């Protein structure tokens, strides 16, 4: 029963948790980049301040 699952509250191994974190961070940064570009384009179209 010692399969190296030490994360509190999850059933992920450390390697699985690191892989999930890597995918999560890359998708979060991609979403943020798209949102920033969209806001800049809308700002050029119709400035709101």
N, C-alpha and C positions, 0 to 999 in steps of 0.2 A: 504494500500500500504506500510505499515511499516512492512516489513518482515525481517528486520535486515540485509539487503544487503548493507554493508558499504564499501566493497572493491572498491577501485578506479579502474575503467576500466574493471571490471569483473562482472559477474552475480553470484558469489559464496557467500554463507553465510560464516561467520567466521569458523564455524564447517566444512563446505565443503572444505574451503581453507586449514585448518589444516590437514584434511584427505588426500587431494591431495598432500600436502607438505610431509607428512609422506611416502606415496607411492612413490613419486618422489625421495626422498632422499634414501630410501632403494634400489630402482632399480638403482640409480646412483652409490651407494656404491658397489652394486653387480657387475655392469658393470666394475667399476674401479678395483675391486679385480680380476676379470677375465682377464682384460688387463694387470695387474701387473704380474700375474702368467704366462700369455702367453709371456710377455717380458722376464721374468726370464728363462723360458724354451728355448726360442730362443737364449738367451745370452749363456746358457750352450751348446747349439748345435753349434752355430757359433758366437763367440764374435765379436762385430763390432768396438771395440776400441782397 
